[in-house]
Amino acid sequence: TQLLEQSPQFLSIQEGENLTVYCNSSSVFSSLQWYRQEPGEGPVLLVTVVTGGEVKKLKRLTFQFGDARKDSSLHITAAQTGDTGLYLCAGIFGNEKLTFGTGTRLTIIP
Amino acid sequence: KAGVTQTPRYLIKTRGQQVTLSCSPISGHRSVSWYQQTPGQGLQFLFEYFSETQRNKGNFPGRFSGRQFSNSRSEMNVSTLELGDSALYLCASSGRTQYEQYFGPGTRLTVT
């Protein structure tokens, strides 16, 4: 069973601050996705990264895929209260099923 | 396009009973996956169906089963419910790319 470790597990910061959360594995991903889940809802796909070193931006969110395709990061600039939620990374190893990370629960304090 | 729908949204059952949950994927999506989400274990894969066939299965006991119909709608069944089965059960459908999952809102199952 492949494991995806996310850090930190919990993060609470003031509105307007910047933050980075991480997703790491000992194995190489074929591709990786980031999802955000709000209370009472299912996860919503934010981005898919495929190529090592790839960087994708979604407004104030920047996603980076590690060169070796074993890790990824999500950076949020000038956090807003609407960014509050559970952030999940999910990776594909080889041709196997999607494996979800442990999640980072982010709280933005107004 | 309408999103993934799941019914019911909330369910309370007693230990030993069985339950059936339903999922309607996004129109045109042929793959449906089911996940169990709990605070302690996170999001865990149950199984995936594609064109009425189970394509992948997670590490859950045989009490958890599923099926998919010709219109891609899917059901999952849990028999002989245990307290530990209390969880949010999420259904996701995939379209153009197999691994990009579009989730429904989930069914919150409480076993007492």
Chai-1 contact restraints between the chains, C-beta under 6 A:
chainA,res_idxA,chainB,res_idxB,connection_type,confidence,min_distance_angstrom,max_distance_angstrom,comment,restraint_id
A,E41,B,P105,contact,1.0,0.0,6.0,A-B,restraint_1
A,G42,B,L90,contact,1.0,0.0,6.0,A-B,restraint_2
A,G42,B,F103,contact,1.0,0.0,6.0,A-B,restraint_3
A,G42,B,G104,contact,1.0,0.0,6.0,A-B,restraint_4
A,G42,B,P105,contact,1.0,0.0,6.0,A-B,restraint_5
A,G42,B,G106,contact,1.0,0.0,6.0,A-B,restraint_6
A,P43,B,F103,contact,1.0,0.0,6.0,A-B,restraint_7
A,L45,B,E100,contact,1.0,0.0,6.0,A-B,restraint_8
A,T48,B,E100,contact,1.0,0.0,6.0,A-B,restraint_9
A,I92,B,Y99,contact,1.0,0.0,6.0,A-B,restraint_10
A,K97,B,F45,contact,1.0,0.0,6.0,A-B,restraint_11
A,K97,B,N56,contact,1.0,0.0,6.0,A-B,restraint_12
A,L98,B,Y99,contact,1.0,0.0,6.0,A-B,restraint_13
A,F100,B,L43,contact,1.0,0.0,6.0,A-B,restraint_14
A,T102,B,G42,contact,1.0,0.0,6.0,A-B,restraint_15
A,G103,B,G42,contact,1.0,0.0,6.0,A-B,restraint_16
